Each structure stands twice: as structure tokens, then as C-alpha cells.
Amino acid sequence: RQDLRPGDVPKPVGGGGTRFSPVFDYVDEHELKPKALIYITDGYCDDFPSEPPTYPVLWGILGGYDFSPPFGEVMHVLE
């Protein structure tokens, strides 16, 4: 846990992977109708929705992780 005060810059802590499904669940639960969804990630994950969404998804991959999602298009972002 980090205690932060105004002006502090938090130090990122990683080590587990991102859960992708909550974003797609949120879109569904709120009946949003996006034209597309752009997800910026390092690609370290194995948690996807059970069904592909009806809208296009672009995965912007940071870093060199080999990422093969079950749906959408992948774009590697150069840093």
C-alpha cells in the first residue's frame, strides 16, 4: 500500500496480469453501444469474455509481449 499526498507520483506495482473481462462487462451492463473499443495493455492476461463483443476491438500492445487475443486486431505501440 502506498500513502499518497497531493503532488506525489505513485510507483507502479505489477505482477499479476490484467483482467480484461470487467471492461467488456461494464459496456454490456450499461448497454453502451461503442463504435469500437481501444484497449492499451502489455498483453499479459488470460481473462477474456466468453463471447467476442459485437463491436470492433483494437488491442494496443506496449512492450514486446507476444499477444494473441481470441478476437480483435493487434497493434504494437512503439515506445
PDB file of N, CA, C and O in Angstrom, chain B, residues numbered from 101:
ATOM      1  N   ARG B 101       0.844  -1.180   0.000  1.00  0.00           N
ATOM      2  CA  ARG B 101       0.000   0.000   0.000  1.00  0.00           C
ATOM      3  C   ARG B 101       0.880   1.230   0.000  1.00  0.00           C
ATOM      4  O   ARG B 101       1.907   1.273   0.678  1.00  0.00           O
ATOM      5  N   GLN B 102       0.470   2.237  -0.769  1.00  0.00           N
ATOM      6  CA  GLN B 102       1.199   3.500  -0.807  1.00  0.00           C
ATOM      7  C   GLN B 102       0.301   4.608  -0.259  1.00  0.00           C
ATOM      8  O   GLN B 102      -0.833   4.770  -0.710  1.00  0.00           O
ATOM      9  N   ASP B 103       0.798   5.356   0.696  1.00  0.00           N
ATOM     10  CA  ASP B 103       0.092   6.551   1.156  1.00  0.00           C
ATOM     11  C   ASP B 103       0.555   7.714   0.304  1.00  0.00           C
ATOM     12  O   ASP B 103       1.747   8.020   0.258  1.00  0.00           O
ATOM     13  N   LEU B 104      -0.379   8.362  -0.372  1.00  0.00           N
ATOM     14  CA  LEU B 104      -0.032   9.443  -1.292  1.00  0.00           C
ATOM     15  C   LEU B 104      -0.607  10.762  -0.824  1.00  0.00           C
ATOM     16  O   LEU B 104      -1.670  10.826  -0.206  1.00  0.00           O
ATOM     17  N   ARG B 105       0.126  11.804  -1.138  1.00  0.00           N
ATOM     18  CA  ARG B 105      -0.313  13.175  -0.844  1.00  0.00           C
ATOM     19  C   ARG B 105      -0.347  13.940  -2.165  1.00  0.00           C
ATOM     20  O   ARG B 105       0.291  13.516  -3.128  1.00  0.00           O
ATOM     21  N   PRO B 106      -1.074  15.053  -2.234  1.00  0.00           N
ATOM     22  CA  PRO B 106      -1.103  15.832  -3.478  1.00  0.00           C
ATOM     23  C   PRO B 106       0.317  16.114  -3.971  1.00  0.00           C
ATOM     24  O   PRO B 106       1.176  16.550  -3.205  1.00  0.00           O
ATOM     25  N   GLY B 107       0.547  15.859  -5.251  1.00  0.00           N
ATOM     26  CA  GLY B 107       1.855  16.084  -5.847  1.00  0.00           C
ATOM     27  C   GLY B 107       2.734  14.851  -5.879  1.00  0.00           C
ATOM     28  O   GLY B 107       3.717  14.819  -6.619  1.00  0.00           O
ATOM     29  N   ASP B 108       2.400  13.819  -5.082  1.00  0.00           N
ATOM     30  CA  ASP B 108       3.172  12.581  -5.106  1.00  0.00           C
ATOM     31  C   ASP B 108       2.941  11.851  -6.424  1.00  0.00           C
ATOM     32  O   ASP B 108       1.868  11.946  -7.020  1.00  0.00           O
ATOM     33  N   VAL B 109       3.942  11.136  -6.862  1.00  0.00           N
ATOM     34  CA  VAL B 109       3.826  10.304  -8.057  1.00  0.00           C
ATOM     35  C   VAL B 109       3.912   8.854  -7.598  1.00  0.00           C
ATOM     36  O   VAL B 109       4.942   8.432  -7.074  1.00  0.00           O
ATOM     37  N   PRO B 110       2.835   8.083  -7.791  1.00  0.00           N
ATOM     38  CA  PRO B 110       2.872   6.693  -7.318  1.00  0.00           C
ATOM     39  C   PRO B 110       3.832   5.851  -8.139  1.00  0.00           C
ATOM     40  O   PRO B 110       4.041   6.097  -9.327  1.00  0.00           O
ATOM     41  N   LYS B 111       4.410   4.857  -7.485  1.00  0.00           N
ATOM     42  CA  LYS B 111       5.288   3.916  -8.163  1.00  0.00           C
ATOM     43  C   LYS B 111       4.431   2.728  -8.600  1.00  0.00           C
ATOM     44  O   LYS B 111       3.812   2.071  -7.763  1.00  0.00           O
ATOM     45  N   PRO B 112       4.392   2.446  -9.915  1.00  0.00           N
ATOM     46  CA  PRO B 112       3.577   1.325 -10.378  1.00  0.00           C
ATOM     47  C   PRO B 112       4.062   0.005  -9.800  1.00  0.00           C
ATOM     48  O   PRO B 112       5.262  -0.227  -9.651  1.00  0.00           O
ATOM     49  N   VAL B 113       3.123  -0.833  -9.486  1.00  0.00           N
ATOM     50  CA  VAL B 113       3.426  -2.150  -8.966  1.00  0.00           C
ATOM     51  C   VAL B 113       2.715  -3.162  -9.853  1.00  0.00           C
ATOM     52  O   VAL B 113       1.502  -3.080 -10.046  1.00  0.00           O
ATOM     53  N   GLY B 114       3.450  -4.091 -10.380  1.00  0.00           N
ATOM     54  CA  GLY B 114       2.844  -5.091 -11.253  1.00  0.00           C
ATOM     55  C   GLY B 114       3.088  -6.477 -10.732  1.00  0.00           C
ATOM     56  O   GLY B 114       3.632  -6.678  -9.647  1.00  0.00           O
ATOM     57  N   GLY B 115       2.671  -7.429 -11.536  1.00  0.00           N
ATOM     58  CA  GLY B 115       2.987  -8.786 -11.162  1.00  0.00           C
ATOM     59  C   GLY B 115       1.818  -9.743 -11.185  1.00  0.00           C
ATOM     60  O   GLY B 115       1.824 -10.724 -10.442  1.00  0.00           O
ATOM     61  N   GLY B 116       0.827  -9.500 -12.000  1.00  0.00           N
ATOM     62  CA  GLY B 116      -0.251 -10.467 -11.970  1.00  0.00           C
ATOM     63  C   GLY B 116      -1.013 -10.583 -13.262  1.00  0.00           C
ATOM     64  O   GLY B 116      -1.591 -11.632 -13.545  1.00  0.00           O
ATOM     65  N   GLY B 117      -1.029  -9.565 -14.028  1.00  0.00           N
ATOM     66  CA  GLY B 117      -1.818  -9.594 -15.253  1.00  0.00           C
ATOM     67  C   GLY B 117      -3.110  -8.819 -15.090  1.00  0.00           C
ATOM     68  O   GLY B 117      -3.628  -8.654 -13.986  1.00  0.00           O
ATOM     69  N   THR B 118      -3.608  -8.353 -16.204  1.00  0.00           N
ATOM     70  CA  THR B 118      -4.827  -7.552 -16.230  1.00  0.00           C
ATOM     71  C   THR B 118      -6.023  -8.441 -16.496  1.00  0.00           C
ATOM     72  O   THR B 118      -5.948  -9.366 -17.305  1.00  0.00           O
ATOM     73  N   ARG B 119      -7.114  -8.170 -15.829  1.00  0.00           N
ATOM     74  CA  ARG B 119      -8.376  -8.834 -16.144  1.00  0.00           C
ATOM     75  C   ARG B 119      -9.078  -7.979 -17.189  1.00  0.00           C
ATOM     76  O   ARG B 119      -9.469  -6.848 -16.902  1.00  0.00           O
ATOM     77  N   PHE B 120      -9.242  -8.509 -18.403  1.00  0.00           N
ATOM     78  CA  PHE B 120      -9.879  -7.760 -19.476  1.00  0.00           C
ATOM     79  C   PHE B 120     -11.399  -7.798 -19.395  1.00  0.00           C
ATOM     80  O   PHE B 120     -12.047  -6.824 -19.779  1.00  0.00           O
ATOM     81  N   SER B 121     -11.979  -8.865 -18.919  1.00  0.00           N
ATOM     82  CA  SER B 121     -13.432  -9.033 -18.977  1.00  0.00           C
ATOM     83  C   SER B 121     -14.239  -7.946 -18.252  1.00  0.00           C
ATOM     84  O   SER B 121     -15.334  -7.634 -18.721  1.00  0.00           O
ATOM     85  N   PRO B 122     -13.775  -7.340 -17.134  1.00  0.00           N
ATOM     86  CA  PRO B 122     -14.604  -6.318 -16.490  1.00  0.00           C
ATOM     87  C   PRO B 122     -14.940  -5.120 -17.395  1.00  0.00           C
ATOM     88  O   PRO B 122     -16.020  -4.543 -17.268  1.00  0.00           O
ATOM     89  N   VAL B 123     -14.052  -4.749 -18.285  1.00  0.00           N
ATOM     90  CA  VAL B 123     -14.342  -3.628 -19.191  1.00  0.00           C
ATOM     91  C   VAL B 123     -15.494  -4.002 -20.126  1.00  0.00           C
ATOM     92  O   VAL B 123     -16.413  -3.211 -20.338  1.00  0.00           O
ATOM     93  N   PHE B 124     -15.434  -5.198 -20.674  1.00  0.00           N
ATOM     94  CA  PHE B 124     -16.492  -5.650 -21.578  1.00  0.00           C
ATOM     95  C   PHE B 124     -17.800  -5.861 -20.820  1.00  0.00           C
ATOM     96  O   PHE B 124     -18.875  -5.589 -21.355  1.00  0.00           O
ATOM     97  N   ASP B 125     -17.718  -6.343 -19.583  1.00  0.00           N
ATOM     98  CA  ASP B 125     -18.911  -6.489 -18.746  1.00  0.00           C
ATOM     99  C   ASP B 125     -19.558  -5.127 -18.491  1.00  0.00           C
ATOM    100  O   ASP B 125     -20.781  -4.995 -18.545  1.00  0.00           O
ATOM    101  N   TYR B 126     -18.735  -4.121 -18.214  1.00  0.00           N
ATOM    102  CA  TYR B 126     -19.246  -2.768 -17.966  1.00  0.00           C
ATOM    103  C   TYR B 126     -20.005  -2.244 -19.181  1.00  0.00           C
ATOM    104  O   TYR B 126     -21.094  -1.687 -19.046  1.00  0.00           O
ATOM    105  N   VAL B 127     -19.429  -2.425 -20.363  1.00  0.00           N
ATOM    106  CA  VAL B 127     -20.082  -1.975 -21.594  1.00  0.00           C
ATOM    107  C   VAL B 127     -21.443  -2.661 -21.733  1.00  0.00           C
ATOM    108  O   VAL B 127     -22.439  -2.011 -22.048  1.00  0.00           O
ATOM    109  N   ASP B 128     -21.484  -3.964 -21.499  1.00  0.00           N
ATOM    110  CA  ASP B 128     -22.740  -4.704 -21.611  1.00  0.00           C
ATOM    111  C   ASP B 128     -23.755  -4.285 -20.547  1.00  0.00           C
ATOM    112  O   ASP B 128     -24.918  -4.032 -20.861  1.00  0.00           O
ATOM    113  N   GLU B 129     -23.319  -4.212 -19.300  1.00  0.00           N
ATOM    114  CA  GLU B 129     -24.231  -3.899 -18.188  1.00  0.00           C
ATOM    115  C   GLU B 129     -24.848  -2.513 -18.320  1.00  0.00           C
ATOM    116  O   GLU B 129     -25.982  -2.293 -17.894  1.00  0.00           O
ATOM    117  N   HIS B 130     -24.108  -1.582 -18.907  1.00  0.00           N
ATOM    118  CA  HIS B 130     -24.619  -0.219 -19.067  1.00  0.00           C
ATOM    119  C   HIS B 130     -25.222   0.013 -20.448  1.00  0.00           C
ATOM    120  O   HIS B 130     -25.549   1.142 -20.815  1.00  0.00           O
ATOM    121  N   GLU B 131     -25.362  -1.063 -21.202  1.00  0.00           N
ATOM    122  CA  GLU B 131     -25.975  -1.040 -22.530  1.00  0.00           C
ATOM    123  C   GLU B 131     -25.364   0.034 -23.426  1.00  0.00           C
ATOM    124  O   GLU B 131     -26.062   0.723 -24.170  1.00  0.00           O
ATOM    125  N   LEU B 132     -24.040   0.154 -23.334  1.00  0.00           N
ATOM    126  CA  LEU B 132     -23.325   1.096 -24.184  1.00  0.00           C
ATOM    127  C   LEU B 132     -23.219   0.503 -25.583  1.00  0.00           C
ATOM    128  O   LEU B 132     -23.204  -0.717 -25.745  1.00  0.00           O
ATOM    129  N   LYS B 133     -23.149   1.342 -26.565  1.00  0.00           N
ATOM    130  CA  LYS B 133     -23.051   0.904 -27.960  1.00  0.00           C
ATOM    131  C   LYS B 133     -21.833   1.557 -28.612  1.00  0.00           C
ATOM    132  O   LYS B 133     -21.987   2.433 -29.462  1.00  0.00           O
ATOM    133  N   PRO B 134     -20.615   1.139 -28.223  1.00  0.00           N
ATOM    134  CA  PRO B 134     -19.432   1.784 -28.785  1.00  0.00           C
ATOM    135  C   PRO B 134     -19.260   1.443 -30.269  1.00  0.00           C
ATOM    136  O   PRO B 134     -19.629   0.361 -30.726  1.00  0.00           O
ATOM    137  N   LYS B 135     -18.697   2.390 -30.994  1.00  0.00           N
ATOM    138  CA  LYS B 135     -18.341   2.113 -32.391  1.00  0.00           C
ATOM    139  C   LYS B 135     -17.117   1.215 -32.428  1.00  0.00           C
ATOM    140  O   LYS B 135     -16.928   0.456 -33.379  1.00  0.00           O
ATOM    141  N   ALA B 136     -16.280   1.298 -31.390  1.00  0.00           N
ATOM    142  CA  ALA B 136     -15.088   0.462 -31.247  1.00  0.00           C
ATOM    143  C   ALA B 136     -14.558   0.627 -29.829  1.00  0.00           C
ATOM    144  O   ALA B 136     -14.915   1.573 -29.127  1.00  0.00           O
ATOM    145  N   LEU B 137     -13.703  -0.302 -29.418  1.00  0.00           N
ATOM    146  CA  LEU B 137     -13.039  -0.208 -28.122  1.00  0.00           C
ATOM    147  C   LEU B 137     -11.543  -0.354 -28.360  1.00  0.00           C
ATOM    148  O   LEU B 137     -11.102  -1.292 -29.025  1.00  0.00           O
ATOM    149  N   ILE B 138     -10.774   0.567 -27.820  1.00  0.00           N
ATOM    150  CA  ILE B 138      -9.320   0.502 -27.914  1.00  0.00           C
ATOM    151  C   ILE B 138      -8.793   0.177 -26.523  1.00  0.00           C
ATOM    152  O   ILE B 138      -9.041   0.915 -25.569  1.00  0.00           O
ATOM    153  N   TYR B 139      -8.072  -0.920 -26.413  1.00  0.00           N
ATOM    154  CA  TYR B 139      -7.550  -1.377 -25.130  1.00  0.00           C
ATOM    155  C   TYR B 139      -6.028  -1.288 -25.199  1.00  0.00           C
ATOM    156  O   TYR B 139      -5.406  -1.992 -25.993  1.00  0.00           O
ATOM    157  N   ILE B 140      -5.424  -0.432 -24.377  1.00  0.00           N
ATOM    158  CA  ILE B 140      -3.967  -0.308 -24.304  1.00  0.00           C
ATOM    159  C   ILE B 140      -3.491  -1.203 -23.164  1.00  0.00           C
ATOM    160  O   ILE B 140      -3.968  -1.083 -22.036  1.00  0.00           O
ATOM    161  N   THR B 141      -2.562  -2.089 -23.455  1.00  0.00           N
ATOM    162  CA  THR B 141      -2.143  -3.086 -22.476  1.00  0.00           C
ATOM    163  C   THR B 141      -0.758  -3.623 -22.823  1.00  0.00           C
ATOM    164  O   THR B 141      -0.264  -3.429 -23.934  1.00  0.00           O
ATOM    165  N   ASP B 142      -0.147  -4.293 -21.866  1.00  0.00           N
ATOM    166  CA  ASP B 142       1.087  -5.008 -22.184  1.00  0.00           C
ATOM    167  C   ASP B 142       0.768  -6.410 -22.711  1.00  0.00           C
ATOM    168  O   ASP B 142       1.660  -7.138 -23.146  1.00  0.00           O
ATOM    169  N   GLY B 143      -0.517  -6.777 -22.667  1.00  0.00           N
ATOM    170  CA  GLY B 143      -0.943  -8.061 -23.200  1.00  0.00           C
ATOM    171  C   GLY B 143      -0.815  -9.224 -22.237  1.00  0.00           C
ATOM    172  O   GLY B 143      -1.092 -10.367 -22.599  1.00  0.00           O
ATOM    173  N   TYR B 144      -0.399  -8.942 -21.017  1.00  0.00           N
ATOM    174  CA  TYR B 144      -0.222 -10.008 -20.049  1.00  0.00           C
ATOM    175  C   TYR B 144      -1.555 -10.302 -19.388  1.00  0.00           C
ATOM    176  O   TYR B 144      -1.941  -9.646 -18.421  1.00  0.00           O
ATOM    177  N   CYS B 145      -2.263 -11.307 -19.927  1.00  0.00           N
ATOM    178  CA  CYS B 145      -3.596 -11.631 -19.424  1.00  0.00           C
ATOM    179  C   CYS B 145      -4.075 -12.934 -20.039  1.00  0.00           C
ATOM    180  O   CYS B 145      -3.636 -13.318 -21.123  1.00  0.00           O
ATOM    181  N   ASP B 146      -4.966 -13.604 -19.349  1.00  0.00           N
ATOM    182  CA  ASP B 146      -5.664 -14.732 -19.936  1.00  0.00           C
ATOM    183  C   ASP B 146      -7.139 -14.712 -19.555  1.00  0.00           C
ATOM    184  O   ASP B 146      -7.800 -15.750 -19.546  1.00  0.00           O
ATOM    185  N   ASP B 147      -7.650 -13.523 -19.241  1.00  0.00           N
ATOM    186  CA  ASP B 147      -9.039 -13.352 -18.826  1.00  0.00           C
ATOM    187  C   ASP B 147      -9.776 -12.534 -19.891  1.00  0.00           C
ATOM    188  O   ASP B 147      -9.663 -11.309 -19.930  1.00  0.00           O
ATOM    189  N   PHE B 148     -10.518 -13.212 -20.737  1.00  0.00           N
ATOM    190  CA  PHE B 148     -11.283 -12.567 -21.799  1.00  0.00           C
ATOM    191  C   PHE B 148     -12.759 -12.915 -21.627  1.00  0.00           C
ATOM    192  O   PHE B 148     -13.094 -13.890 -20.954  1.00  0.00           O
ATOM    193  N   PRO B 149     -13.643 -12.118 -22.235  1.00  0.00           N
ATOM    194  CA  PRO B 149     -15.056 -12.504 -22.225  1.00  0.00           C
ATOM    195  C   PRO B 149     -15.240 -13.850 -22.923  1.00  0.00           C
ATOM    196  O   PRO B 149     -14.454 -14.215 -23.797  1.00  0.00           O
ATOM    197  N   SER B 150     -16.267 -14.576 -22.538  1.00  0.00           N
ATOM    198  CA  SER B 150     -16.503 -15.885 -23.147  1.00  0.00           C
ATOM    199  C   SER B 150     -16.945 -15.770 -24.603  1.00  0.00           C
ATOM    200  O   SER B 150     -16.723 -16.687 -25.394  1.00  0.00           O
ATOM    201  N   GLU B 151     -17.569 -14.649 -24.959  1.00  0.00           N
ATOM    202  CA  GLU B 151     -18.005 -14.390 -26.327  1.00  0.00           C
ATOM    203  C   GLU B 151     -17.383 -13.088 -26.813  1.00  0.00           C
ATOM    204  O   GLU B 151     -17.277 -12.135 -26.041  1.00  0.00           O
ATOM    205  N   PRO B 152     -16.970 -13.025 -28.080  1.00  0.00           N
ATOM    206  CA  PRO B 152     -16.438 -11.760 -28.611  1.00  0.00           C
ATOM    207  C   PRO B 152     -17.532 -10.693 -28.626  1.00  0.00           C
ATOM    208  O   PRO B 152     -18.704 -11.015 -28.824  1.00  0.00           O
ATOM    209  N   PRO B 153     -17.166  -9.431 -28.420  1.00  0.00           N
ATOM    210  CA  PRO B 153     -18.166  -8.367 -28.478  1.00  0.00           C
ATOM    211  C   PRO B 153     -18.641  -8.141 -29.920  1.00  0.00           C
ATOM    212  O   PRO B 153     -18.022  -8.613 -30.873  1.00  0.00           O
ATOM    213  N   THR B 154     -19.743  -7.415 -30.052  1.00  0.00           N
ATOM    214  CA  THR B 154     -20.304  -7.131 -31.374  1.00  0.00           C
ATOM    215  C   THR B 154     -19.634  -5.934 -32.039  1.00  0.00           C
ATOM    216  O   THR B 154     -19.885  -5.657 -33.212  1.00  0.00           O
ATOM    217  N   TYR B 155     -18.785  -5.224 -31.305  1.00  0.00           N
ATOM    218  CA  TYR B 155     -18.089  -4.045 -31.820  1.00  0.00           C
ATOM    219  C   TYR B 155     -16.613  -4.389 -32.027  1.00  0.00           C
ATOM    220  O   TYR B 155     -16.095  -5.311 -31.398  1.00  0.00           O
ATOM    221  N   PRO B 156     -15.939  -3.651 -32.906  1.00  0.00           N
ATOM    222  CA  PRO B 156     -14.516  -3.917 -33.142  1.00  0.00           C
ATOM    223  C   PRO B 156     -13.670  -3.581 -31.917  1.00  0.00           C
ATOM    224  O   PRO B 156     -13.978  -2.650 -31.172  1.00  0.00           O
ATOM    225  N   VAL B 157     -12.606  -4.348 -31.721  1.00  0.00           N
ATOM    226  CA  VAL B 157     -11.663  -4.122 -30.627  1.00  0.00           C
ATOM    227  C   VAL B 157     -10.259  -4.016 -31.213  1.00  0.00           C
ATOM    228  O   VAL B 157      -9.834  -4.864 -31.997  1.00  0.00           O
ATOM    229  N   LEU B 158      -9.552  -2.968 -30.823  1.00  0.00           N
ATOM    230  CA  LEU B 158      -8.152  -2.790 -31.197  1.00  0.00           C
ATOM    231  C   LEU B 158      -7.327  -2.900 -29.925  1.00  0.00           C
ATOM    232  O   LEU B 158      -7.532  -2.144 -28.975  1.00  0.00           O
ATOM    233  N   TRP B 159      -6.400  -3.837 -29.911  1.00  0.00           N
ATOM    234  CA  TRP B 159      -5.505  -4.034 -28.778  1.00  0.00           C
ATOM    235  C   TRP B 159      -4.203  -3.307 -29.092  1.00  0.00           C
ATOM    236  O   TRP B 159      -3.482  -3.693 -30.012  1.00  0.00           O
ATOM    237  N   GLY B 160      -3.897  -2.257 -28.334  1.00  0.00           N
ATOM    238  CA  GLY B 160      -2.627  -1.541 -28.472  1.00  0.00           C
ATOM    239  C   GLY B 160      -1.636  -2.138 -27.496  1.00  0.00           C
ATOM    240  O   GLY B 160      -1.772  -1.952 -26.286  1.00  0.00           O
ATOM    241  N   ILE B 161      -0.642  -2.851 -27.999  1.00  0.00           N
ATOM    242  CA  ILE B 161       0.288  -3.583 -27.148  1.00  0.00           C
ATOM    243  C   ILE B 161       1.552  -2.773 -26.911  1.00  0.00           C
ATOM    244  O   ILE B 161       2.250  -2.388 -27.849  1.00  0.00           O
ATOM    245  N   LEU B 162       1.831  -2.522 -25.639  1.00  0.00           N
ATOM    246  CA  LEU B 162       3.062  -1.846 -25.227  1.00  0.00           C
ATOM    247  C   LEU B 162       4.073  -2.906 -24.840  1.00  0.00           C
ATOM    248  O   LEU B 162       3.741  -3.855 -24.129  1.00  0.00           O
ATOM    249  N   GLY B 163       5.292  -2.754 -25.296  1.00  0.00           N
ATOM    250  CA  GLY B 163       6.320  -3.726 -24.958  1.00  0.00           C
ATOM    251  C   GLY B 163       6.353  -4.864 -25.961  1.00  0.00           C
ATOM    252  O   GLY B 163       5.646  -4.833 -26.968  1.00  0.00           O
ATOM    253  N   GLY B 164       7.153  -5.844 -25.691  1.00  0.00           N
ATOM    254  CA  GLY B 164       7.385  -6.910 -26.649  1.00  0.00           C
ATOM    255  C   GLY B 164       6.646  -8.195 -26.369  1.00  0.00           C
ATOM    256  O   GLY B 164       6.980  -9.227 -26.950  1.00  0.00           O
ATOM    257  N   TYR B 165       5.657  -8.171 -25.503  1.00  0.00           N
ATOM    258  CA  TYR B 165       4.929  -9.385 -25.147  1.00  0.00           C
ATOM    259  C   TYR B 165       4.203  -9.946 -26.367  1.00  0.00           C
ATOM    260  O   TYR B 165       3.564  -9.198 -27.107  1.00  0.00           O
ATOM    261  N   ASP B 166       4.296 -11.253 -26.578  1.00  0.00           N
ATOM    262  CA  ASP B 166       3.618 -11.920 -27.688  1.00  0.00           C
ATOM    263  C   ASP B 166       2.155 -12.119 -27.289  1.00  0.00           C
ATOM    264  O   ASP B 166       1.857 -12.912 -26.396  1.00  0.00           O
ATOM    265  N   PHE B 167       1.256 -11.411 -27.941  1.00  0.00           N
ATOM    266  CA  PHE B 167      -0.146 -11.348 -27.542  1.00  0.00           C
ATOM    267  C   PHE B 167      -1.024 -11.828 -28.682  1.00  0.00           C
ATOM    268  O   PHE B 167      -0.977 -11.275 -29.781  1.00  0.00           O
ATOM    269  N   SER B 168      -1.824 -12.854 -28.430  1.00  0.00           N
ATOM    270  CA  SER B 168      -2.746 -13.380 -29.428  1.00  0.00           C
ATOM    271  C   SER B 168      -4.136 -13.487 -28.813  1.00  0.00           C
ATOM    272  O   SER B 168      -4.520 -14.551 -28.329  1.00  0.00           O
ATOM    273  N   PRO B 169      -4.893 -12.391 -28.828  1.00  0.00           N
ATOM    274  CA  PRO B 169      -6.225 -12.415 -28.223  1.00  0.00           C
ATOM    275  C   PRO B 169      -7.189 -13.254 -29.065  1.00  0.00           C
ATOM    276  O   PRO B 169      -6.941 -13.482 -30.249  1.00  0.00           O
ATOM    277  N   PRO B 170      -8.284 -13.713 -28.458  1.00  0.00           N
ATOM    278  CA  PRO B 170      -9.251 -14.527 -29.196  1.00  0.00           C
ATOM    279  C   PRO B 170     -10.120 -13.712 -30.167  1.00  0.00           C
ATOM    280  O   PRO B 170     -10.868 -14.288 -30.958  1.00  0.00           O
ATOM    281  N   PHE B 171     -10.024 -12.397 -30.111  1.00  0.00           N
ATOM    282  CA  PHE B 171     -10.778 -11.538 -31.029  1.00  0.00           C
ATOM    283  C   PHE B 171     -10.095 -10.192 -31.133  1.00  0.00           C
ATOM    284  O   PHE B 171      -9.251  -9.852 -30.303  1.00  0.00           O
ATOM    285  N   GLY B 172     -10.455  -9.429 -32.144  1.00  0.00           N
ATOM    286  CA  GLY B 172      -9.925  -8.079 -32.329  1.00  0.00           C
ATOM    287  C   GLY B 172      -8.642  -8.071 -33.141  1.00  0.00           C
ATOM    288  O   GLY B 172      -8.104  -9.106 -33.532  1.00  0.00           O
ATOM    289  N   GLU B 173      -8.180  -6.846 -33.373  1.00  0.00           N
ATOM    290  CA  GLU B 173      -6.936  -6.610 -34.112  1.00  0.00           C
ATOM    291  C   GLU B 173      -5.856  -6.165 -33.127  1.00  0.00           C
ATOM    292  O   GLU B 173      -6.149  -5.488 -32.142  1.00  0.00           O
ATOM    293  N   VAL B 174      -4.619  -6.543 -33.394  1.00  0.00           N
ATOM    294  CA  VAL B 174      -3.498  -6.191 -32.523  1.00  0.00           C
ATOM    295  C   VAL B 174      -2.593  -5.187 -33.220  1.00  0.00           C
ATOM    296  O   VAL B 174      -2.239  -5.355 -34.387  1.00  0.00           O
ATOM    297  N   MET B 175      -2.223  -4.139 -32.485  1.00  0.00           N
ATOM    298  CA  MET B 175      -1.282  -3.132 -32.975  1.00  0.00           C
ATOM    299  C   MET B 175      -0.195  -2.990 -31.920  1.00  0.00           C
ATOM    300  O   MET B 175      -0.500  -2.767 -30.748  1.00  0.00           O
ATOM    301  N   HIS B 176       1.061  -3.115 -32.313  1.00  0.00           N
ATOM    302  CA  HIS B 176       2.164  -2.931 -31.367  1.00  0.00           C
ATOM    303  C   HIS B 176       2.550  -1.444 -31.352  1.00  0.00           C
ATOM    304  O   HIS B 176       2.835  -0.840 -32.385  1.00  0.00           O
ATOM    305  N   VAL B 177       2.546  -0.888 -30.144  1.00  0.00           N
ATOM    306  CA  VAL B 177       2.858   0.534 -29.944  1.00  0.00           C
ATOM    307  C   VAL B 177       4.335   0.655 -29.645  1.00  0.00           C
ATOM    308  O   VAL B 177       4.825   0.068 -28.681  1.00  0.00           O
ATOM    309  N   LEU B 178       5.047   1.406 -30.457  1.00  0.00           N
ATOM    310  CA  LEU B 178       6.475   1.619 -30.246  1.00  0.00           C
ATOM    311  C   LEU B 178       6.667   2.670 -29.170  1.00  0.00           C
ATOM    312  O   LEU B 178       6.016   3.715 -29.181  1.00  0.00           O
ATOM    313  N   GLU B 179       7.553   2.387 -28.256  1.00  0.00           N
ATOM    314  CA  GLU B 179       7.796   3.329 -27.149  1.00  0.00           C
ATOM    315  C   GLU B 179       8.977   4.220 -27.465  1.00  0.00           C
ATOM    316  O   GLU B 179       9.337   5.077 -26.658  1.00  0.00           O
TER     317      GLU B 179
END
